[in-house]
Amino acid sequence: PGCSWIEVNNMLHEFTVYDQSHPQTKGIYAELERLTELMKGAGYAPDANLLLHDVEEEQNERLAFYHSEKLA
């Protein structure tokens, strides 16, 4: 799978989709969930043309919201 990196305070952090290995995973996912609800409330929806076509809509949405770039 693809991965994303971010450097914070001279420390490199690496993420993959649904990554749970980071020491601050709970906080990262809580903040991402909060932001996701704000985006949905503002009318955001993932572009269906950019999502996978061989998985269920709900799984596609989760993949879009928990993509490694969003985790980073």
Secondary structure, 3 states (H helix, E strand, C coil): CCEEEEEECCEEEEEECCCCCCCCHHHHHHHHHHHHHHHHHCCCCCCHHHCCCCCCHHHHHHHHHCCHHHHC
